[in-house]
Amino acid sequence: MKEVFFVLDTIPLQVSPEDVLKQLGYPDKMSVPPGTHKKVDDEIGETQSLIEPKGAYCRLDGVPEKGFELFSAAEGIVLALATIGPKVERRAGKFVRTDRAATGVIADAIGTVAVEQTADFLERKIHEDCANFGWKVSRRYAPGYCGWAMEAQKEIFSHFSDTLGIKLTNSCLMIPEKSLSFVCLLSREGDFSKVKVGNCKRCRQKDCPYRSEPYKPRN
C-alpha cells in the first residue's frame, strides 16, 4: 500500500480572545464577567510565544485492515497528527497548582483553541493536497468519536516515523496533551455514504457526512 508523508513545521496561528472566551463557556460578550476580557488578552500575550504548532499527515491509496475497520469501504485515507508542543500546558499546570488557578484555566483554554486551529490548518492543507490528485476529502474523524475505539491511536502512530514529539500512554492518550490525531477519508466522487460509522440514531450532528440513519431532533 503506497504511503506519502508530509510534515508541516511552520503553521501560522493567531488565537483570538473571542475563541478563548467561547472555549471558557461564554457564548457572547454580554455573558463575560467584568475583568475577564483583560485577563484573557493578557494571557494570550504571555502564551502566544509558547505555542509551537506542527502537523504531519500520511496519505494512503487504500485503507489498512487493522484498526480502521470502520472505514473499510473508503477508497483511501489520510492519517494526521497535530500538536502545539508542551509549553502551554506546562504553564497552565503550574498556575492551576498555585493560587492562580483562574489564569491556569485561561491558559489551558488558549492551548485548546490553538491545537484545534492547528488541526484546522492541517485539514485544509490535506484538502488542497488531495484535490490536486483528484480526490474528494471528508471532514476529519478522530479516535474516540462515536464507534471508533481509542486503541486506534496505536495504528495511526504506527504509520509515522516522525510523530512530532508526541507520545502515547498505555491508555492511548497523547503527550503533550494539546495534541490531536485524526483521519480524513478519500473518494474520487465525494460519496462517503458507504462508510457507516457511529450510532446514528442517537447522534446530534445533523449534517454528519457519515450518517446512515435520518436525523431526528431530540427534545
PyMOL commands that set and color helices and strands:
alter all, ss='L'
color gray80, all
select helices_A, chain A and resi 17-23+29-31+36-50+69-71+87-96+101-131+152-157
alter helices_A, ss='H'
color red, helices_A
select strands_A, chain A and resi 3-8+54-60+76-83+136-137+167-168+174-175+179-187
alter strands_A, ss='S'
color yellow, strands_A
deselect
rebuild
show_as cartoon
